[in-house]
Amino acid sequence: MDGTVIIADDDRTIRTVLTQALTRAGCKVRSTSNISTLWRWVEEGEGDVVISDVMMPDGNGLDLLPQIHKKRPDLPVIIISAQNTMMTAIKASEHGAYDYLPKPFDLKELLSKTNRALSQSKLPAKPSVSAISNQQNLPLVGSSAAMQDVYRIVARVLNTDLNVMIVGQSGTGKNLLANTLHDLGHRRDAPFLTIHPASATAGQISDILLDETKAPYGTTIYLDEITEMPMDVQLMLLDLMQMPVIVDKNIRFISSTQKSLKNMISEGMFREDLFYRLNVMPITLPPLRDRMDDISELSLYFLRKISDDGQPIKTISNAALEHLRAVLWPGNVRELENFISRIKVLSTEDEISAQLVENSLKQMPKVTSETTPLNGEGLSSAVEAHLKRYFDLHGEQLPLPGLYNRILREVELPLIALSLSATRGNQIKTAELLGINRNTLRKKIHDLDIKVTRSKKMM
């Protein structure tokens, strides 16, 4: 790599790591911990690429992006942030960021993106800014790595006219994502029509698409579970999509499926030419078992959502959340939401207890809890049984990439939490017990969001 990179981040460790890595790669590096210095360097013409955090002591890196682009439109800015929400990804895209990476980021990936940014001669055209910038209650919830991949794709496709194919198991939120793509994008003022291919005839679909009053210019058509469409209707839809009158109306198609379309194509049950027309931009929604870090955030969101409907506000204990995180949830997010709604009604206290959650889980035979006794088997055998069940739940598909780190995290969190409990919150003893450095323990406590409570031994 060749060029000067400006790093703006109030975390000294991140500045040090990036400076060393970029210097080894051949770059010149200037780093700062504040927005004001970053802006001064930009004004002075410094830097070929900027890597900036969002939240800094004297300002917001995202808010500075429009000024940077006005002053130096050819300067690529890569945003890194611990604010790992869909809003951050969308704002980064709206404000014209070259790219966005959530923290903790993969160093090799960031170096690769920086190299591409240094090689480019001109930034891509800035997408039009939509009205979502002031909306905080976005419908997609979760900060896990699996959801970060979804957010980045959504941010890029939101203000385009590309056809989108949403893939995901039942209960993962496909309909919610389809509505989000429409409601938060630049086509939000045009109609959004849902068609259920399982019950719609060729004549009905043709009537909708060709009728100027039902599907005017800019309409978005959502095909809910595309695999249920009969072959004759598939052929008719393909012919319609190629008609000049439909093309001129700029109709966008968003489709969803919970089945493998490639398998259906190979079995002659779905047209390959229609698949490629609908599958321009695929988005895969991960099952809940691949985003277990989001259980707490989702549960709290559903409790707030219920309260918004006029019901009394309730909270949930950390111990209760631990029980929820120990369940595979085969019904995915929808099943979790239904469960939260049920225990919210059953709870007679302002705070939902762990006992209520545990008892309620026992009454759900379809939910596989990982808190069942080991029946004398070794830890290795128990882990193997868990992983086998995990792979079986995916059927013919493989789990999302990153399985190794996800499994380690699932083991690491209870190990550290129980060790802290055993030492009554004494971090020195806990580090000694685990055989790790005290600073390493502190970092893991922070990263895993473990609550530490000091207590005295009762005599």
Secondary structure, DSSP 8 states (H G I E B T S, - for coil): --SEEEEE-S-HHHHHHHHHHHHHTT-EEEEESSHHHHHHHHHTT--SEEEEESEETTEEHHHHHHHHHHH-TT--EEEEES--SHHHHHHHHHTT-SEEEESS--HHHHHHHHHHHHH-SS--------GGGG----S----SHHHHHHHHHHHHHTTS---EEEE--TTS-HHHHHHHHHHTSTTTTS-EEEE-TTT--HHHHHHHHH-TTTS-TT-EEEESSGGGS-HHHHHHHHHHHTSHHHHHTT-EEEEEESS-HHHHHHTTSS-HHHHHHH-SEEEE---GGG-GGGHHHHHHHHHHHHHHTT----EE-HHHHHHHHTB--TTHHHHHHHHHHHHHHH--SSEE-HHHHHHHHHT-TTS-BTTS--TT--HHHHHHHHHHHHHHHTTTS---S-HHHHHHHHHHHHHHHHHHHHTTT-HHHHHHHHTS-HHHHHHHHHHTT----------
